[in-house]
Amino acid sequence: MNQQQPPPSPPQQIQVQIDEKTGQGTYANLALISHSGAEFVVDFTRMLPGMPKAIVQARIIMTPQHTKSFLKALEENIKRYEERYGEIKTGVERHETRNIGFQTGGE
């Protein structure tokens, strides 16, 4: 039997609403990431010179599946950014020895 497939449905439009305070954003220069078998937790913090503590500005909790989708979206956006504006240099490429800011694992 040759069953005809229904036509693909158009992508769903998602409407996002944001209040004024949230829309202004929050600066973070350090992310602490932990995980369990069920979720990833990302604490966005701000380290300031002369301040002994980093205060968590936002905590985002995601499923492993959403975290991986988020990573893919970040990679795609970084690629487009670098195609337009040039390579993003991180502390590793600049040989910085300070241990603050967003860090990659294994160092």
Order of alpha helices (4+ residues) and beta strands (2+ residues): alpha-beta-beta-beta-alpha
